[in-house]
Amino acid sequence: MAAEMLERDDLSAYIIAGVPASFRNKLRKFVQKEGKGDGDIMLLDEEITEWLVARLLNQKRRTGQRTSASAALWRVYSALSAARYHLQHHPEEEQRVRDLRRQVEDLWRELSPMFQEDEEAA
């Protein structure tokens, strides 16, 4: 069903936070009712959710909170997140990518004006 659902042209994506695990069943029933039996939901796995949130955070960030260097590092971080997802069945390579991604994230935090604002406020 998941593959068929992803091929539809009437997809919508939502980010929902702060609900218990039982919410998934309630949401499924609601969507099926509203979609008159044709609606369905899909819970994204952790890696895809992480990638999606990273993309959204990058798009919602104000220009003053980003430099060319921090934007480039963020793109590298996002690409490494995707690579990690694709290597999930290869533990050794996935760990190497995870370590590299952590280094890129540390450098991004050092150079990003967004975190300099946080340090000044503290």
C-alpha positions as CSV (number, residue, x, y, z in Angstrom):
1,M,0.0,0.0,0.0
2,A,2.9,2.4,0.8
3,A,4.2,2.4,-2.8
4,E,0.8,3.0,-4.3
5,M,0.1,5.8,-1.8
6,L,3.4,7.6,-2.7
7,E,2.4,7.6,-6.4
8,R,-0.8,9.6,-5.8
9,D,-0.9,13.2,-6.9
10,D,-3.0,14.3,-3.8
11,L,-0.3,13.8,-1.1
12,S,0.1,16.2,1.8
13,A,2.9,16.2,4.5
14,Y,2.5,17.3,8.1
15,I,4.9,17.5,11.0
16,I,3.1,16.6,14.3
17,A,4.8,16.8,17.7
18,G,3.8,16.1,21.3
19,V,1.2,13.3,20.7
20,P,1.3,9.8,22.2
21,A,2.0,6.7,20.1
22,S,-1.8,5.9,20.1
23,F,-2.4,9.0,18.1
24,R,-1.4,7.1,14.9
25,N,-4.5,4.9,15.0
26,K,-6.8,7.8,15.8
27,L,-5.3,9.7,12.9
28,R,-5.6,6.8,10.5
29,K,-9.3,6.4,11.4
30,F,-9.9,10.2,10.9
31,V,-8.1,10.2,7.6
32,Q,-10.0,7.2,6.3
33,K,-13.3,8.8,7.4
34,E,-12.5,12.2,5.8
35,G,-11.2,10.5,2.7
36,K,-14.3,8.4,2.5
37,G,-12.2,5.2,2.7
38,D,-9.7,6.4,0.2
39,G,-7.3,8.2,2.6
40,D,-4.3,6.7,4.3
41,I,-1.3,7.7,6.4
42,M,2.3,6.7,6.6
43,L,4.7,7.1,9.5
44,L,8.2,8.1,8.3
45,D,11.2,6.3,9.7
46,E,13.7,8.1,11.9
47,E,16.3,8.8,9.2
48,I,13.7,10.3,6.8
49,T,12.2,12.3,9.5
50,E,15.6,13.7,10.5
51,W,16.3,14.6,6.9
52,L,12.9,16.3,6.5
53,V,13.3,18.3,9.6
54,A,16.8,19.4,8.6
55,R,15.5,20.6,5.3
56,L,12.6,22.4,6.9
57,L,14.9,24.1,9.4
58,N,17.2,25.3,6.6
59,Q,14.3,26.7,4.6
60,K,12.7,28.5,7.7
61,R,16.0,30.1,8.8
62,R,16.3,33.9,8.3
63,T,19.0,35.1,6.0
64,G,20.8,36.9,8.8
65,Q,21.2,33.5,10.6
66,R,23.1,32.1,7.7
67,T,26.4,32.8,5.9
68,S,27.6,31.3,2.7
69,A,29.8,29.0,4.6
70,S,27.2,27.8,7.1
71,A,24.7,27.3,4.3
72,A,27.3,25.1,2.4
73,L,28.0,23.1,5.6
74,W,24.3,22.6,6.1
75,R,24.0,21.2,2.6
76,V,26.9,18.8,3.3
77,Y,25.2,17.8,6.5
78,S,22.0,17.1,4.7
79,A,23.8,15.1,2.0
80,L,25.6,13.0,4.6
81,S,22.2,12.4,6.3
82,A,20.9,11.0,3.0
83,A,24.1,8.9,2.6
84,R,23.7,7.5,6.1
85,Y,20.1,6.5,5.2
86,H,21.3,4.7,2.1
87,L,24.0,2.9,4.0
88,Q,21.8,1.7,6.8
89,H,22.4,-2.0,5.8
90,H,26.2,-1.4,5.9
91,P,27.0,-0.7,9.5
92,E,30.7,0.0,9.1
93,E,30.2,2.5,6.3
94,E,27.2,4.0,8.0
95,Q,29.3,4.7,11.1
96,R,32.0,6.4,9.1
97,V,29.4,8.6,7.5
98,R,27.8,9.3,10.9
99,D,31.2,10.3,12.3
100,L,31.9,12.6,9.3
101,R,28.4,14.1,9.7
102,R,29.1,14.8,13.4
103,Q,32.3,16.7,12.5
104,V,30.5,18.7,9.8
105,E,27.7,19.5,12.4
106,D,30.3,20.7,14.9
107,L,32.0,22.9,12.3
108,W,28.6,24.3,11.2
109,R,27.7,25.1,14.8
110,E,31.1,27.0,15.2
111,L,30.5,29.0,12.0
112,S,26.8,29.6,12.0
113,P,25.6,33.1,13.1
114,M,22.5,31.4,14.5
115,F,24.6,29.8,17.3
116,Q,26.6,33.0,17.9
117,E,23.4,34.7,18.8
118,D,22.6,32.0,21.4
119,E,26.1,32.3,23.0
120,E,25.7,36.1,23.2
121,A,22.3,35.8,25.0
122,A,23.8,33.4,27.5
